[in-house]
Amino acid sequence: MSPEDFEVIVDKIRPYTDYIYLHVLGEPMLHPKIDEILGIAAAAKLHVNITTNGSLLENKKAIIQKHTIRQFNISLHDAEENIDKDDWGTYIDNVLNFAVSNAYKSYISLRLWNISNKASAPFIALCLERIAYKFELSMDVFANTPKGNGMRLTDNIFLHRAPRFEWPDASRPGVQTQKTCYALRDHIAILADGKVIPCCLDADAKLLLGDIHKQDLSTILETEKAQRIKNGFLQRKVVEPLCASCGFMID
């Protein structure tokens, strides 16, 4: 998304929200104009949240220090699949150092969303060992996995552990027919080309609701499709096959 398009979109969504999350599947810190993007969000007085795999935080720290980021959601579990095993320790230490250095002005959520995967046990153990050492904690504190927002490690730094979930896949038979979701209840997603979708897991716009460049957001949110999805989740009913194939759910 170009900064120009981003600015137009921010203007259109600003009456509806005080918060913006910079992610839809991709890595926001790879954006070549991330500095300008953050500046536009700041000018609109939006509270910015960034979901990242954390690998570029050190390289982008000069840009990060220029801006106020409300929260960083750092997907530690991404490193297990995308970083060489020999580099896991360095990666984890860099993320933890970043967290400690930036917790004075941002919330930091460290995500380990792979606890149900037995093959991930060595990576999870290494993460917990490094976290325990960094924050001077006993390994015993990790014996139970808290629900909700996870466990507080220190001021403004949290560890959130959860099972791996299946991304929605239209080719896979859906089994999650009774559940609720945040989609359209308190968030939507907007893709780089302006397509509006119910949530950040629909990066291919399978559940296209409209185009922010061609329609007002109020019109998009009031469409029959959007209302049907939203009201379904309010009643713990899945009305779209794609949603039934998605493993993400909330209590």
Accessible surface in RSA format (square Angstrom, percent):
REM  Atomic radii and reference values for relative SASA: ProtOr
REM  Chains: A
REM  Algorithm: Lee & Richards
REM  Probe-radius: 1.40
REM  Slices: 20
REM RES _ NUM      All-atoms   Total-Side   Main-Chain    Non-polar    All polar
REM                ABS   REL    ABS   REL    ABS   REL    ABS   REL    ABS   REL
RES MET A   1    59.86  31.0  24.86  16.4  35.00  83.3  28.61  24.3  31.25  41.4
RES SER A   2    45.76  38.7  34.88  46.6  10.87  25.0  36.62  78.0   9.14  12.8
RES PRO A   3    10.60   7.7  10.37   9.5   0.24   0.9  10.57   8.7   0.03   0.2
RES GLU A   4   113.81  65.3 109.14  82.6   4.67  11.1  67.02 129.6  46.78  38.2
RES ASP A   5    53.75  37.7  53.75  53.5   0.00   0.0   0.07   0.2  53.69  53.5
RES PHE A   6    10.81   5.4  10.81   6.7   0.00   0.0  10.81   6.6   0.00   0.0
RES GLU A   7   100.44  57.7  99.59  75.3   0.84   2.0  25.39  49.1  75.05  61.3
RES VAL A   8    71.58  47.1  67.53  61.1   4.05   9.8  71.44  62.1   0.14   0.4
RES ILE A   9     5.79   3.3   5.79   4.3   0.00   0.0   5.79   4.2   0.00   0.0
RES VAL A  10     5.30   3.5   5.30   4.8   0.00   0.0   5.30   4.6   0.00   0.0
RES ASP A  11   107.44  75.3  95.92  95.5  11.52  27.2  20.55  48.4  86.90  86.7
RES LYS A  12    62.53  30.5  50.42  30.9  12.10  28.8  43.50  39.2  19.02  20.3
RES ILE A  13    15.36   8.7  15.36  11.4   0.00   0.0  15.36  11.1   0.00   0.0
RES ARG A  14    69.25  29.1  65.35  33.3   3.90   9.3  33.37  45.6  35.88  21.7
RES PRO A  15   110.45  80.5  64.94  59.2  45.51 165.4  77.85  64.3  32.60 202.6
RES TYR A  16   109.54  51.1  73.64  41.9  35.90  93.4  63.21  47.5  46.33  57.1
RES THR A  17    42.98  30.6  31.88  32.3  11.10  26.5  29.58  39.7  13.40  20.3
RES ASP A  18    71.43  50.0  68.25  67.9   3.18   7.5   6.35  14.9  65.08  64.9
RES TYR A  19   100.17  46.8  92.28  52.5   7.89  20.5  51.93  39.0  48.24  59.5
RES ILE A  20    21.57  12.3  18.55  13.8   3.02   7.3  21.57  15.5   0.00   0.0
RES TYR A  21   109.06  50.9  91.21  51.9  17.85  46.4  60.36  45.4  48.70  60.0
RES LEU A  22    20.04  11.2  16.44  11.8   3.60   9.1  20.04  14.1   0.00   0.0
RES HIS A  23    46.83  25.6  32.45  22.6  14.38  36.8  32.18  33.2  14.65  17.0
RES VAL A  24    38.66  25.4  20.54  18.6  18.12  43.7  20.54  17.8  18.12  49.1
RES LEU A  25   114.17  63.6  82.66  59.1  31.52  79.2  88.73  62.3  25.45  68.5
RES GLY A  26    50.02  61.7   0.00   N/A  50.02  61.7  40.96 112.4   9.05  20.3
RES GLU A  27    33.46  19.2  16.24  12.3  17.22  41.0  16.24  31.4  17.21  14.1
RES PRO A  28    16.23  11.8   5.05   4.6  11.18  40.6  16.05  13.3   0.18   1.1
RES MET A  29     0.00   0.0   0.00   0.0   0.00   0.0   0.00   0.0   0.00   0.0
RES LEU A  30   123.77  68.9 105.47  75.5  18.30  46.0 107.00  75.1  16.77  45.1
RES HIS A  31    45.68  25.0  39.28  27.3   6.40  16.4  42.61  43.9   3.07   3.6
RES PRO A  32   121.50  88.5  85.06  77.5  36.44 132.5  93.82  77.5  27.68 172.0
RES LYS A  33   104.11  50.8 101.51  62.3   2.60   6.2  50.15  45.1  53.96  57.5
RES ILE A  34     4.68   2.7   4.61   3.4   0.07   0.2   4.61   3.3   0.07   0.2
RES ASP A  35    43.40  30.4  41.50  41.3   1.90   4.5  16.72  39.4  26.68  26.6
RES GLU A  36    82.60  47.4  72.40  54.8  10.20  24.3  36.44  70.5  46.16  37.7
RES ILE A  37     8.00   4.6   8.00   6.0   0.00   0.0   8.00   5.8   0.00   0.0
RES LEU A  38     2.86   1.6   0.88   0.6   1.98   5.0   0.88   0.6   1.98   5.3
RES GLY A  39    28.45  35.1   0.00   N/A  28.45  35.1  22.53  61.8   5.92  13.3
RES ILE A  40    23.24  13.2  18.94  14.1   4.29  10.3  21.70  15.6   1.53   4.2
RES ALA A  41     0.00   0.0   0.00   0.0   0.00   0.0   0.00   0.0   0.00   0.0
RES ALA A  42    57.69  53.0  40.86  63.1  16.83  38.3  46.33  65.2  11.36  30.1
RES ALA A  43    83.79  77.0  49.65  76.6  34.13  77.6  63.13  88.9  20.65  54.7
RES ALA A  44    25.73  23.7   9.98  15.4  15.74  35.8  21.41  30.2   4.32  11.4
RES LYS A  45   162.58  79.3 147.40  90.4  15.18  36.2 110.03  99.0  52.56  56.0
RES LEU A  46    11.32   6.3   0.00   0.0  11.32  28.5   0.27   0.2  11.05  29.7
RES HIS A  47    87.43  47.8  84.19  58.5   3.23   8.3  46.45  47.9  40.97  47.7
RES VAL A  48     4.56   3.0   3.92   3.5   0.64   1.6   3.92   3.4   0.64   1.7
RES ASN A  49     0.02   0.0   0.02   0.0   0.00   0.0   0.00   0.0   0.02   0.0
RES ILE A  50     0.03   0.0   0.03   0.0   0.00   0.0   0.03   0.0   0.00   0.0
RES THR A  51    19.17  13.6  17.52  17.8   1.64   3.9  16.73  22.5   2.43   3.7
RES THR A  52     3.54   2.5   0.00   0.0   3.54   8.4   3.54   4.8   0.00   0.0
RES ASN A  53    38.16  26.3  35.23  34.0   2.92   7.0   7.92  19.1  30.24  29.2
RES GLY A  54     6.10   7.5   0.00   N/A   6.10   7.5   0.00   0.0   6.10  13.7
RES SER A  55    56.03  47.3  31.21  41.7  24.82  57.2  25.54  54.4  30.49  42.7
RES LEU A  56    36.18  20.1  36.16  25.9   0.02   0.1  36.16  25.4   0.02   0.1
RES LEU A  57     2.52   1.4   2.52   1.8   0.00   0.0   2.52   1.8   0.00   0.0
RES GLU A  58    93.62  53.7  86.45  65.4   7.17  17.1  41.81  80.9  51.80  42.3
RES ASN A  59   112.21  77.4  79.46  76.8  32.76  78.9  21.87  52.6  90.34  87.3
RES LYS A  60    51.65  25.2  50.36  30.9   1.29   3.1  14.41  13.0  37.24  39.7
RES LYS A  61   106.53  52.0 106.53  65.4   0.00   0.0  64.18  57.8  42.35  45.1
RES ALA A  62    74.97  68.9  63.68  98.3  11.30  25.7  71.31 100.4   3.66   9.7
RES ILE A  63    38.88  22.1  38.80  28.9   0.08   0.2  38.83  28.0   0.05   0.1
RES ILE A  64     0.10   0.1   0.10   0.1   0.00   0.0   0.10   0.1   0.00   0.0
RES GLN A  65    85.46  47.8  65.29  47.7  20.17  48.0  40.95  87.2  44.51  33.8
RES LYS A  66   137.34  67.0  98.47  60.4  38.87  92.6  76.53  68.9  60.81  64.8
RES HIS A  67    23.98  13.1  17.97  12.5   6.01  15.4  19.76  20.4   4.22   4.9
RES THR A  68   106.66  75.9  92.13  93.4  14.54  34.6  56.39  75.7  50.27  76.0
RES ILE A  69     0.56   0.3   0.56   0.4   0.00   0.0   0.56   0.4   0.00   0.0
RES ARG A  70    77.37  32.5  69.31  35.3   8.06  19.2  21.28  29.1  56.09  34.0
RES GLN A  71    37.07  20.7  37.07  27.1   0.00   0.0   0.51   1.1  36.55  27.7
RES PHE A  72     0.20   0.1   0.20   0.1   0.00   0.0   0.20   0.1   0.00   0.0
RES ASN A  73     3.31   2.3   3.31   3.2   0.00   0.0   0.00   0.0   3.31   3.2
RES ILE A  74     0.00   0.0   0.00   0.0   0.00   0.0   0.00   0.0   0.00   0.0
RES SER A  75    15.67  13.2  15.67  20.9   0.00   0.0   6.18  13.2   9.50  13.3
RES LEU A  76     0.00   0.0   0.00   0.0   0.00   0.0   0.00   0.0   0.00   0.0
RES HIS A  77    37.42  20.5  35.43  24.6   1.99   5.1  19.42  20.0  18.01  21.0
RES ASP A  78    39.96  28.0  35.95  35.8   4.01   9.5   8.05  19.0  31.90  31.8
RES ALA A  79     0.86   0.8   0.04   0.1   0.82   1.9   0.68   1.0   0.18   0.5
RES GLU A  80    33.77  19.4  19.80  15.0  13.97  33.3   6.56  12.7  27.20  22.2
RES GLU A  81   113.31  65.1  77.12  58.3  36.19  86.2  36.89  71.4  76.42  62.4
RES ASN A  82   102.49  70.7  67.10  64.8  35.39  85.2  26.94  64.8  75.55  73.0
RES ILE A  83    42.91  24.4  31.55  23.5  11.36  27.4  36.41  26.2   6.50  17.6
RES ASP A  84    90.21  63.2  72.32  72.0  17.89  42.3  30.91  72.7  59.30  59.1
RES LYS A  85   139.68  68.1 127.13  78.0  12.55  29.9  76.38  68.8  63.30  67.4
RES ASP A  86   131.47  92.1  99.47  99.0  31.99  75.7  31.36  73.8 100.11  99.8
RES ASP A  87    72.41  50.7  72.19  71.9   0.22   0.5  12.69  29.9  59.72  59.6
RES TRP A  88    24.01   9.6  24.01  11.6   0.00   0.0  24.01  12.8   0.00   0.0
RES GLY A  89    11.45  14.1   0.00   N/A  11.45  14.1   7.96  21.8   3.50   7.8
RES THR A  90    87.15  62.0  79.91  81.0   7.25  17.3  50.80  68.2  36.36  55.0
RES TYR A  91    14.87   6.9  10.01   5.7   4.85  12.6  14.08  10.6   0.78   1.0
RES ILE A  92     0.00   0.0   0.00   0.0   0.00   0.0   0.00   0.0   0.00   0.0
RES ASP A  93    53.29  37.3  52.04  51.8   1.25   3.0  20.18  47.5  33.11  33.0
RES ASN A  94    70.34  48.5  64.11  62.0   6.23  15.0  11.86  28.5  58.48  56.5
RES VAL A  95     1.76   1.2   0.54   0.5   1.22   2.9   1.76   1.5   0.01   0.0
RES LEU A  96     1.54   0.9   1.54   1.1   0.00   0.0   1.54   1.1   0.00   0.0
RES ASN A  97    68.80  47.4  66.83  64.6   1.98   4.8  25.10  60.4  43.70  42.2
RES PHE A  98    15.26   7.6   8.98   5.6   6.28  16.3  14.50   8.8   0.76   2.2
RES ALA A  99     0.00   0.0   0.00   0.0   0.00   0.0   0.00   0.0   0.00   0.0
RES VAL A 100    72.01  47.4  57.47  52.0  14.54  35.0  58.04  50.4  13.97  37.9
RES SER A 101    70.66  59.7  52.93  70.6  17.73  40.8  32.32  68.8  38.33  53.7
RES ASN A 102     3.64   2.5   3.64   3.5   0.00   0.0   0.00   0.0   3.64   3.5
RES ALA A 103    11.41  10.5  10.07  15.5   1.34   3.1  10.25  14.4   1.17   3.1
RES TYR A 104   157.47  73.5 118.49  67.4  38.98 101.4 109.03  81.9  48.44  59.7
RES LYS A 105    54.70  26.7  31.07  19.1  23.62  56.2  35.07  31.6  19.62  20.9
RES SER A 106     3.05   2.6   0.05   0.1   3.00   6.9   2.74   5.8   0.32   0.4
RES TYR A 107    98.85  46.2  98.33  55.9   0.52   1.4  50.29  37.8  48.56  59.9
RES ILE A 108     0.26   0.1   0.00   0.0   0.26   0.6   0.26   0.2   0.00   0.0
RES SER A 109    15.55  13.1  15.55  20.8   0.00   0.0   7.07  15.1   8.48  11.9
RES LEU A 110     0.00   0.0   0.00   0.0   0.00   0.0   0.00   0.0   0.00   0.0
RES ARG A 111    46.06  19.3  46.06  23.5   0.00   0.0   0.00   0.0  46.06  27.9
RES LEU A 112     0.00   0.0   0.00   0.0   0.00   0.0   0.00   0.0   0.00   0.0
RES TRP A 113    46.30  18.6  42.46  20.6   3.83   9.0  42.46  22.6   3.83   6.2
RES ASN A 114     0.30   0.2   0.30   0.3   0.00   0.0   0.30   0.7   0.00   0.0
RES ILE A 115    59.75  34.0  33.64  25.1  26.11  62.9  33.68  24.3  26.07  70.8
RES SER A 116    71.87  60.7  37.06  49.5  34.81  80.2  39.24  83.6  32.63  45.7
RES ASN A 117    48.05  33.1  41.43  40.0   6.61  15.9  10.65  25.6  37.39  36.1
RES LYS A 118   190.87  93.1 172.66 105.9  18.21  43.3 122.50 110.3  68.37  72.8
RES ALA A 119    81.95  75.4  52.90  81.6  29.05  66.1  65.35  92.0  16.60  44.0
RES SER A 120     0.07   0.1   0.00   0.0   0.07   0.2   0.07   0.1   0.00   0.0
RES ALA A 121    55.70  51.2  49.02  75.6   6.68  15.2  53.17  74.9   2.53   6.7
RES PRO A 122    78.24  57.0  63.73  58.1  14.50  52.7  72.53  59.9   5.70  35.4
RES PHE A 123     0.56   0.3   0.40   0.2   0.16   0.4   0.40   0.2   0.16   0.5
RES ILE A 124    22.12  12.6  22.12  16.5   0.00   0.0  22.12  15.9   0.00   0.0
RES ALA A 125    42.29  38.9  38.40  59.3   3.89   8.9  42.07  59.3   0.21   0.6
RES LEU A 126    40.81  22.7  39.41  28.2   1.40   3.5  40.39  28.4   0.43   1.2
RES CYS A 127     0.00   0.0   0.00   0.0   0.00   0.0   0.00   0.0   0.00   0.0
RES LEU A 128    18.37  10.2  18.37  13.1   0.00   0.0  18.37  12.9   0.00   0.0
RES GLU A 129    91.57  52.6  85.08  64.4   6.49  15.5  27.32  52.8  64.25  52.5
RES ARG A 130    76.76  32.2  74.99  38.2   1.76   4.2  15.54  21.2  61.22  37.1
RES ILE A 131     0.00   0.0   0.00   0.0   0.00   0.0   0.00   0.0   0.00   0.0
RES ALA A 132     6.49   6.0   5.54   8.5   0.96   2.2   5.70   8.0   0.80   2.1
RES TYR A 133   186.44  87.0 170.30  96.9  16.14  42.0 129.84  97.6  56.60  69.8
RES LYS A 134    78.93  38.5  57.55  35.3  21.38  50.9  25.71  23.1  53.22  56.7
RES PHE A 135    27.46  13.7   9.26   5.7  18.20  47.4  14.52   8.8  12.94  37.0
RES GLU A 136   163.38  93.8 128.77  97.4  34.61  82.4  52.31 101.2 111.07  90.7
RES LEU A 137    53.46  29.8  35.38  25.3  18.08  45.5  39.63  27.8  13.83  37.2
RES SER A 138    62.59  52.9  46.81  62.5  15.79  36.4  45.94  97.8  16.66  23.3
RES MET A 139    89.09  46.1  77.94  51.6  11.15  26.6  77.74  66.1  11.35  15.0
RES ASP A 140   115.84  81.1 103.72 103.2  12.13  28.7  31.91  75.1  83.93  83.7
RES VAL A 141    64.31  42.3  42.09  38.1  22.22  53.5  51.64  44.9  12.68  34.4
RES PHE A 142    14.62   7.3   4.12   2.6  10.49  27.3   4.59   2.8  10.03  28.7
RES ALA A 143    85.26  78.4  43.84  67.7  41.41  94.2  56.55  79.6  28.70  76.0
RES ASN A 144   120.20  82.9 113.84 110.0   6.36  15.3  33.14  79.8  87.06  84.1
RES THR A 145    61.87  44.0  37.79  38.3  24.09  57.4  20.72  27.8  41.15  62.2
RES PRO A 146    51.36  37.4  35.77  32.6  15.59  56.7  47.24  39.0   4.12  25.6
RES LYS A 147   174.01  84.9 148.41  91.1  25.60  61.0 100.06  90.1  73.95  78.8
RES GLY A 148    56.99  70.3   0.00   N/A  56.99  70.3  42.48 116.6  14.50  32.5
RES ASN A 149   133.83  92.3 121.76 117.7  12.07  29.1  29.92  72.0 103.92 100.4
RES GLY A 150    20.10  24.8   0.00   N/A  20.10  24.8   0.40   1.1  19.71  44.1
RES MET A 151    31.67  16.4  26.92  17.8   4.75  11.3  31.00  26.4   0.67   0.9
RES ARG A 152   142.06  59.6 119.08  60.7  22.98  54.7  45.09  61.6  96.97  58.8
RES LEU A 153    11.95   6.7   0.00   0.0  11.95  30.0   0.00   0.0  11.95  32.1
RES THR A 154    50.77  36.1  48.41  49.1   2.36   5.6  20.41  27.4  30.36  45.9
RES ASP A 155    94.71  66.3  91.07  90.6   3.64   8.6  31.51  74.2  63.20  63.0
RES ASN A 156    49.33  34.0  45.94  44.4   3.39   8.2   0.05   0.1  49.27  47.6
RES ILE A 157     1.16   0.7   1.16   0.9   0.00   0.0   1.16   0.8   0.00   0.0
RES PHE A 158    58.62  29.3  58.62  36.3   0.00   0.0  58.62  35.5   0.00   0.0
RES LEU A 159     0.89   0.5   0.00   0.0   0.89   2.2   0.00   0.0   0.89   2.4
RES HIS A 160    38.75  21.2  38.75  26.9   0.00   0.0  22.69  23.4  16.06  18.7
RES ARG A 161    15.87   6.7   9.03   4.6   6.84  16.3   1.12   1.5  14.75   8.9
RES ALA A 162    21.03  19.3  20.06  31.0   0.97   2.2  21.03  29.6   0.00   0.0
RES PRO A 163    77.15  56.2  72.64  66.2   4.51  16.4  72.64  60.0   4.51  28.1
RES ARG A 164   104.01  43.7  84.87  43.3  19.13  45.6  49.35  67.4  54.66  33.1
RES PHE A 165    41.00  20.5  29.17  18.1  11.83  30.8  34.46  20.9   6.54  18.7
RES GLU A 166   106.54  61.2 103.72  78.5   2.83   6.7  38.00  73.5  68.54  56.0
RES TRP A 167   113.32  45.5 109.01  52.8   4.30  10.1  86.61  46.2  26.71  43.3
RES PRO A 168    27.05  19.7   7.96   7.3  19.09  69.4   7.96   6.6  19.09 118.7
RES ASP A 169    56.31  39.4  52.08  51.8   4.22  10.0  13.34  31.4  42.97  42.9
RES ALA A 170    74.47  68.5  39.83  61.5  34.64  78.8  43.83  61.7  30.64  81.2
RES SER A 171   100.98  85.3  62.04  82.8  38.94  89.7  56.45 120.2  44.53  62.4
RES ARG A 172    78.12  32.8  70.10  35.7   8.02  19.1  52.96  72.4  25.16  15.2
RES PRO A 173   112.81  82.2  94.75  86.4  18.06  65.6 106.94  88.3   5.87  36.5
RES GLY A 174    33.70  41.6   0.00   N/A  33.70  41.6   2.09   5.7  31.61  70.8
RES VAL A 175   118.04  77.7  94.40  85.5  23.65  57.0  98.60  85.7  19.45  52.7
RES GLN A 176    50.12  28.0  47.79  34.9   2.33   5.6   5.18  11.0  44.94  34.1
RES THR A 177    80.73  57.4  75.29  76.3   5.44  13.0  51.77  69.5  28.96  43.8
RES GLN A 178   143.91  80.5 122.90  89.8  21.01  50.0  27.73  59.0 116.18  88.1
RES LYS A 179     4.24   2.1   4.24   2.6   0.00   0.0   2.79   2.5   1.45   1.5
RES THR A 180     8.09   5.8   8.09   8.2   0.00   0.0   7.65  10.3   0.44   0.7
RES CYS A 181    16.76  12.7  16.76  18.7   0.00   0.0   0.07   0.2  16.68  18.0
RES TYR A 182    92.40  43.1  92.40  52.6   0.00   0.0  53.76  40.4  38.63  47.6
RES ALA A 183     3.54   3.3   3.54   5.5   0.00   0.0   3.54   5.0   0.00   0.0
RES LEU A 184    16.22   9.0   3.45   2.5  12.77  32.1   4.73   3.3  11.49  30.9
RES ARG A 185    97.21  40.8  68.07  34.7  29.15  69.4   9.32  12.7  87.89  53.3
RES ASP A 186   105.14  73.6  67.14  66.8  38.00  89.9  45.80 107.8  59.34  59.2
RES HIS A 187    70.23  38.4  59.06  41.1  11.17  28.6  55.15  56.8  15.09  17.6
RES ILE A 188    48.53  27.6  28.03  20.9  20.50  49.4  28.03  20.2  20.50  55.6
RES ALA A 189     7.25   6.7   2.18   3.4   5.07  11.5   7.25  10.2   0.00   0.0
RES ILE A 190    30.03  17.1  14.02  10.4  16.01  38.6  14.02  10.1  16.01  43.4
RES LEU A 191    24.37  13.6  22.34  16.0   2.03   5.1  24.37  17.1   0.00   0.0
RES ALA A 192    62.44  57.4  47.93  74.0  14.51  33.0  49.90  70.3  12.54  33.2
RES ASP A 193    78.53  55.0  60.08  59.8  18.45  43.6  47.37 111.5  31.16  31.1
RES GLY A 194     0.00   0.0   0.00   N/A   0.00   0.0   0.00   0.0   0.00   0.0
RES LYS A 195    77.38  37.7  77.38  47.5   0.00   0.0  28.07  25.3  49.31  52.5
RES VAL A 196     0.00   0.0   0.00   0.0   0.00   0.0   0.00   0.0   0.00   0.0
RES ILE A 197     0.00   0.0   0.00   0.0   0.00   0.0   0.00   0.0   0.00   0.0
RES PRO A 198     2.14   1.6   2.14   1.9   0.00   0.0   2.14   1.8   0.00   0.0
RES CYS A 199    23.67  17.9  23.67  26.4   0.00   0.0   3.99  10.1  19.68  21.2
RES CYS A 200    33.95  25.7  33.28  37.1   0.67   1.6   6.85  17.3  27.10  29.2
RES LEU A 201    26.73  14.9  19.22  13.7   7.51  18.9  19.22  13.5   7.51  20.2
RES ASP A 202     5.66   4.0   3.46   3.4   2.20   5.2   4.43  10.4   1.24   1.2
RES ALA A 203    28.86  26.5  13.24  20.4  15.62  35.5  13.24  18.7  15.62  41.4
RES ASP A 204   114.69  80.3  88.42  88.0  26.27  62.1  18.09  42.6  96.60  96.3
RES ALA A 205    14.90  13.7   4.36   6.7  10.54  24.0   4.36   6.1  10.54  27.9
RES LYS A 206   123.30  60.2  98.18  60.2  25.12  59.8  45.46  40.9  77.84  82.9
RES LEU A 207    11.34   6.3  11.34   8.1   0.00   0.0  11.34   8.0   0.00   0.0
RES LEU A 208    78.23  43.6  68.69  49.1   9.54  24.0  68.69  48.2   9.54  25.7
RES LEU A 209    15.08   8.4   0.00   0.0  15.08  37.9   3.71   2.6  11.37  30.6
RES GLY A 210     9.78  12.1   0.00   N/A   9.78  12.1   9.78  26.8   0.00   0.0
RES ASP A 211    30.28  21.2  30.28  30.1   0.00   0.0  12.86  30.3  17.42  17.4
RES ILE A 212     0.06   0.0   0.06   0.0   0.00   0.0   0.06   0.0   0.00   0.0
RES HIS A 213    68.10  37.2  41.77  29.0  26.33  67.4  33.49  34.5  34.61  40.3
RES LYS A 214   171.83  83.8 133.89  82.1  37.95  90.4  87.24  78.5  84.59  90.1
RES GLN A 215    60.60  33.9  53.00  38.7   7.60  18.1  27.64  58.8  32.96  25.0
RES ASP A 216    92.11  64.5  86.44  86.0   5.67  13.4  12.34  29.0  79.77  79.6
RES LEU A 217     7.67   4.3   4.52   3.2   3.15   7.9   4.52   3.2   3.15   8.5
RES SER A 218    51.80  43.8  48.52  64.7   3.28   7.6  32.32  68.8  19.48  27.3
RES THR A 219    73.68  52.4  65.44  66.3   8.24  19.6  48.46  65.1  25.22  38.1
RES ILE A 220     0.00   0.0   0.00   0.0   0.00   0.0   0.00   0.0   0.00   0.0
RES LEU A 221    44.24  24.6  42.91  30.7   1.33   3.3  42.91  30.1   1.33   3.6
RES GLU A 222   123.36  70.8 104.70  79.2  18.67  44.4  43.21  83.6  80.15  65.4
RES THR A 223    40.81  29.0  32.89  33.3   7.91  18.9  40.50  54.4   0.31   0.5
RES GLU A 224   120.52  69.2 106.67  80.7  13.85  33.0  75.88 146.8  44.64  36.4
RES LYS A 225    59.18  28.9  58.26  35.7   0.92   2.2  33.69  30.3  25.49  27.2
RES ALA A 226     1.10   1.0   0.79   1.2   0.32   0.7   0.87   1.2   0.24   0.6
RES GLN A 227    51.88  29.0  51.87  37.9   0.01   0.0  22.10  47.0  29.79  22.6
RES ARG A 228    90.56  38.0  81.41  41.5   9.14  21.8  51.15  69.9  39.41  23.9
RES ILE A 229     1.34   0.8   0.76   0.6   0.58   1.4   0.76   0.5   0.58   1.6
RES LYS A 230    69.58  33.9  69.58  42.7   0.00   0.0  18.36  16.5  51.22  54.6
RES ASN A 231    62.43  43.1  62.43  60.3   0.00   0.0  15.20  36.6  47.23  45.6
RES GLY A 232     5.01   6.2   0.00   N/A   5.01   6.2   4.38  12.0   0.63   1.4
RES PHE A 233     5.07   2.5   4.69   2.9   0.37   1.0   4.69   2.8   0.37   1.1
RES LEU A 234   100.06  55.7  69.63  49.8  30.43  76.5  71.45  50.2  28.62  77.0
RES GLN A 235   108.14  60.5  86.27  63.1  21.87  52.1  37.32  79.4  70.82  53.7
RES ARG A 236   119.00  50.0 117.80  60.1   1.20   2.8  57.10  78.0  61.90  37.5
RES LYS A 237   111.82  54.6 111.20  68.2   0.63   1.5  64.13  57.7  47.69  50.8
RES VAL A 238    24.20  15.9   1.73   1.6  22.47  54.1   1.82   1.6  22.38  60.7
RES VAL A 239    54.06  35.6  28.46  25.8  25.60  61.7  36.28  31.5  17.78  48.2
RES GLU A 240    20.32  11.7  19.00  14.4   1.32   3.1   1.57   3.0  18.74  15.3
RES PRO A 241   108.12  78.8  97.79  89.1  10.33  37.5 104.57  86.3   3.55  22.1
RES LEU A 242    15.71   8.7  12.84   9.2   2.86   7.2  13.85   9.7   1.86   5.0
RES CYS A 243    17.36  13.1  14.49  16.2   2.87   6.7   4.99  12.6  12.37  13.3
RES ALA A 244     8.89   8.2   8.74  13.5   0.14   0.3   8.74  12.3   0.14   0.4
RES SER A 245     7.00   5.9   0.64   0.8   6.36  14.7   3.21   6.8   3.79   5.3
RES CYS A 246    12.50   9.5  12.36  13.8   0.14   0.3   4.09  10.4   8.41   9.1
RES GLY A 247    22.57  27.8   0.00   N/A  22.57  27.8  10.20  28.0  12.37  27.7
RES PHE A 248    53.60  26.8  51.40  31.8   2.20   5.7  52.75  32.0   0.85   2.4
RES MET A 249    92.29  47.8  73.24  48.5  19.05  45.4  36.23  30.8  56.06  74.3
RES ILE A 250    28.42  16.2  20.56  15.3   7.85  18.9  25.74  18.5   2.67   7.2
RES ASP A 251   151.69 106.3  99.88  99.4  51.81 122.5  60.65 142.7  91.05  90.8
END  Absolute sums over single chains surface
CHAIN  1 A    13296.8      10732.8       2564.0       7143.7       6153.0
END  Absolute sums over all chains
TOTAL         13296.8      10732.8       2564.0       7143.7       6153.0
